[in-house]
Structures are given as C-alpha cells and as structure tokens.
Amino acid sequence: MDAQENGSIREPVGSERRAFPRHSVDCPATITLLGGVGKIAGRMVDLSRGGCRLATPERMLVGILARVEVQFQLRGLAFRIVGVTAGTRTGKSFAVRFLDLPRRREEELAEVLAEVAAKNQAVEAPATVSRAEEVIAVAARAVPDSVEVLPRTMVEEAVSTLSIPTGSAPSASPPASKAAVDRRSSSRHAVDTRANLILVKGAIRMAGQILNLSLGGCRVRTDERFSVGIYTRVEAEFYLHGLPFRVGGVSQAILDKNTVGIRFLDMSDRRRDQLTELMAEIAEAEANHGTGAVGELHGAAERADSDSREML
C-alpha cells in the first residue's frame, strides 16, 4: 500500500508536472541572484507561462527556492522576470518558477509562446511527412513481388491514421495564429509622422519617424543610431491629426540600430482618451481608404501641422 502510494506520488514527477505546457526555445539569458552578487550568462532551453529551464556553461550551485531574476529577449520582446529556483537536473541546468508576473506581462508572454508553439510545429511537421514516407517505403520493400500491392493512395490513407507524436502533416501554407500576426494587446496602426525621442536620463533628444502606433506603444526609426539598450526611460513627442502628444515609456525591443519599440507607461486618463480617439480615426481611415492612403493622409497632416507650428 505504501509502495503504491509512493509510486502514485512520484509518477507526476517523471512525467509533466507543470501547470502550463512548456515550449522548446534557444535564446541567451542572464540570471541575477537577488541578494547575492554578480550575474550569470546562460541560455534558456524551454519556457512556459509558469517558468523556464536554463543552462549555464559553468556549474551553478544555487539550491532551490533561491530568488533570481531572469532577463531574456524572445520574438522581438524583452522580458525581465523574477522567480525562484525550483529544481536542478545537473549543476549546469536548473528550473525557475516565475513569481509576481503582472497581468499585462503575462499576456505578452502567452502571445509570444503562441508564436513559439506555431514555429516549433512548423519545424516538426516536415519530420512527420518524412516519417510517413519512410513507413510507406519500408512497407513497399517488405512486400514480396508475388503479392498484390495496394495502390499508393490507399497506403498513404492508412499511414495517415497512424498516431505520430509530432502531429499531422501541415498544409502548403500553415495558418498563422493570431499571436503570430500581432502580439500586442492593442491593435497597431501604420503611421508616418515625425517625432522626437527624448532619453529621460540624459535629456538627449533624438529626431526620427514613427512607423506604427497603438494604445500600448509605438515603433520609432531614429535618424541617428539608437545606442542605448532596453528598459531605457524615454519620452515620445509627436504631432498627429493636429494634436500634440508627449508620452513617457521605456524602450522594449531593439529591432535594428535605428529602429526601437517603445512601450508607453504612466499615461494619464485624459491623454489615453485622446489617443483612443486618434486610434479610432486612424482605423476608420484605414477601413475607408486603405493603409497606403492613410500614410499619405498622415504625411499631408504632418506638413500642415508643421506649417501651423511655424506660423505660431
């Protein structure tokens, strides 16, 4: 009885005991021991909404329930998440359980994981097709010449009923999930207007162009190289549809040396209402004229705004 009970307790440990499905990833990660000293560079090998598994080049004796901070970038989004070590397989591989993840950050992580799952499935699917082809070829070679061989289509139909772990064969163009198309919680809209990106710490003003805009942030292409990293406090200053905006935020994704994604923070209710109305106008213009025509309208509106500011 005790052995049975102990076996029932250990069984989930050997299988899958996470509350969320894990996904294979391979990206650089930095692990900071909170309350300790120094940072450790490693790689993230799998990720879920509840935690991750990390591998380090050197042996790391941290034990369990050690409070850490994991910093990584995946699918263009930067994450910095606090958690505790939950277990070790070897001295160079250990798991982290995430703690105190804000709701918005958790939603962003879920959307990124949906993209990762879609990508992993697309990579694994060709292996499924190859395996099915191999089964067909082996079956064909095993049948003597004197035996009537079923048509290939019938064999393929039979093979398609097999339970293959990697999933079914994909279509020629696998449908992209919604998260793969747009992972922001607010819909983004293409715009084309001049902007100033102000680095709060050094009061440095960088001129550039806003490429797209949403209630949650924007993408900016700066005229000069954007040489600072992620989580840098900035202010985006721009005119659009005759309204001036100056919104605070942080740099969240560095797409190239001149293109940066900004996540808005601490927006007042009045400013958010104005931006919501602006987004509605842009969406209506896109529906009526298309994105290209909307870009031309933004360019004309920007020139009008510039002329009006010069006259004042």
N, C-alpha and C positions, 0 to 999 in steps of 0.2 A: 504493500500500500504506500509506504513511504517512497519506495523507488518510483512508483507510478506518479506520485505527486511531484517528486523531484524532476522526473522526466517531463511532466507537463509544464513545469516552471522553466526548464532550460530550453524547451523547444522554440519559443519565440526568439530567444537569443540567437540561435543558429539560423533562423530564417530572417524575416523582415520585421523589425520591431518599431520602425519609425511611423509616426502618425501621418506623414506626408511622403509621397513617392520620391525617391532620390533619382538624380539625373547625372550622367557622366559628363564632366567638364574637364577642361585642362587650361588653366589660366594662372598667372602669377598672383601670389597673395602675400600680404605682410601681416604677421602675427605679433601683437604687442601684449606683453604680460602686464596687466594692470596691477599697480602696486609693486611691480618689480622694476627691472632696468633693461633697457635695450629692446630692439626689435629683431625679429627673425624672418628672413625671407624664405618662402617656400612656394608650393604650388597647391592649388585646390583641385582635387581629383573627383569629387562628387558634391552635389549641392541639392538641398531641398528647402522648403519653406521653413522647416524647423531647425536646420543646422547644416553642417558640411563636414567633409573629411579633408584633412590637409596632410601633405607630405613635405618633409624638410630634408635637406641634404645631409644634415648632421643630426646625431641623436639628441632628442629634446626630452628631458625628464621633468615633466610638469605635473604629473599626477592627475587626479580627477578633481572636478569642481574648482579648478583654478580659473579665475576670472581673466578673460582675454578680450582683445578687440581684433577683429579680422577686417582687413581692408583689401578690396579687390575690384576689378572692373570687368564687366561682362556685357557683351552685346551693346557696347557704347554707353553703358550706365555705370557710374561709380558707386560703390557701396562701402559703408563703414559700419559694422555691426558688432555689438557687444554680446558676449556669451560666456559659457563655461565649458571647460573640457569635460567630455562625457565618457571617454574611454580611449584606450590605446591598443592597437594591434601589435605594433612594434615601436621601438624607440624613435623611429623616424616617421611614424604615421599615427595620427590621433584624430578623434572626432570632437567637434564643437557643437554644443546646443545653443541656439540663439535665444537671447533674453530681451525683453522690453523693446520689441520691434514696433515702431509706430505704424498705425494702420495704413497710412499712405505709402510708407516704405515697403510694407508687407505686400500691398497690391502691386507695386512696381516689381518686386521680386517675383511674385506669382506670374506676372506677364512675361518677364524675362525667361522664367523657367518654361513657360509655354513655348516660347521661341526655341529654347534649347531642346525640348522634347521633340518638336517638329523637325529640327535639324538632325537630331540623332536618329529619328525614324527614317528620314530620307536617306541617311548614310547606311542604315542597316538593311533597308528594303532591297537594294541590289543583291546583297548576300542571300536573301531569301529566294530571289529569282534564280541565282546561280545554283543554289542547293536543289531547287526543284528540277532544274535542267540536269543536274548530276544524277538525281534519282531516276529520271527518265532514261538517261544514257546507260546507267548500270542495269536497269531493268531490261533494256533492249539487248544488251550484250549477254545477259544471263539466259535469255530465251533461245532454245535450240532452233535451228533453221526449219526443222520438220514441224514445228508448232506454229499455228497461225497466230500472227502478231496483231494485236489490236491496233486500230488507227491511232496516230499520234495524238489527235484531238481527244480521244477517249482517255488515253493515258494521262494527258495534261489535266483533264477534268478530275480524274481520280487523285492525282497528286495534289490538286488544289484543295482537296478535302482533308489532307494531312494536317495535323496540328504542328505547325512550325513556330518555335518560340519567337523568332524575330518579326513575326507579323506577316500580313498578306502582301502580295506584290503591289507596288504603287502604280497609279496611273501615269501616263506620259508626263503629265504636269500636276504633281500633287498639290491639292488645295492648301493655300497658306492659311494658318489660323488668324483670327482677328488680332491676336497679340503680335504676330509676325508682321502685320501691316502697320499697326500703330499701338505702341505700348503705353502711351500717356493716358492718364485718367481723363484729361480734357482734350477734345479734338483740336488738332493743329491746323492752321491755315497759312497758305503761302502768301507772303507779303514782300514788298520791295520798297523799303524806305531807309533813309539814312538814320544813323543812331550814334550815340556816344556811349562807350562802355567805360565806367569810372571805377578804378580799383580803389576801394574804400581806404585801405591801409596806407597807401602811398599817395592818394589823391591824384593818381595818374589818369589822364583822360585819353582814351583810345577811340579814334573815329572808325566807323565801319558801316555795315549794311545788315539790317535784319532780314533773314531769309524766310523764317516762318515764326508764327506766334500762336500761343494758346493761353488759356487762363493760368496754366501752371508754369509757363516759362516761354523761352524763345531760343532761336538759334541765330547766332551773330557771326558774320565774317568780318574780321577786323582788317584794316588796311595794312597794319604792321603785325609782325609776328606776336602771337599771344604766348608769352614766355612763362607765365605762371601756371601752377598746377590746379588740381581740382579742390573744391571746397574753399575757394578764394572768395571773400565777400566783395560783391560788385554792385553797381547801380546801372541800370539800363535807362538811357534818356533818349526819347524819340517823340516825333510828331506823327500822328496818323489820323486821317479824316478830320483835320482841323483841331484835334485835341492834343495837348502836351501830356506826356507821361514820363514819370521818373519812378522806377520800381526797383526795390532792393532785392537781392538774391545772392546765389552762390554759383560758381562755375561747377557744373556737374559732369560734363563729358567733354573731353578734348578730342575732336574728330580729326583735325589736322593742325598744322602750325598756325593757321589763320581762322579756323572755324571752331567755335565753342558753343556748347549747350548751357543755357542758364536756367536755373530753377528759381522761381520767384518765392520770396519769403516775406512775412510780416506786411502783407498788403492790407490797407485799410478797407473798410466796408464800402466807402464811397468810391475809392479807386477801383475796387473789384467790380462794383456795379457799372462803372464807366467802361471797364474793359469787357464786361459781359455784353453790354450793348454794342460795343465795337465788334466783338466776335460774331454777334448775330447779323450785323450789317454785312460783314465780310462773307459769311456763309450764304446770305441771301444773294449777294452779288455773284458768288461762285455758281450758285444754282441757276441764276438767270443768264450769266454771260460766259461762264467757264473760268478756269483758273488763269489762263493766259490773258484774257480780257481784264480780269481783276488786277493782274500785275500792272497792266497799262494804266488802269484807273488809279492804282496806288502811286505810280510814277507821276501821273499828272497832278494828283492831290498833293504829293510831296513838293513838286515845283511850286504849286500855288501857296502851300504853307511857307516855303522858303521865301517867296516873294513878299508875302504878307509880313513875315518877321523882319525882312529887310526894310520895309516901309515904316515899321513902328519905331 
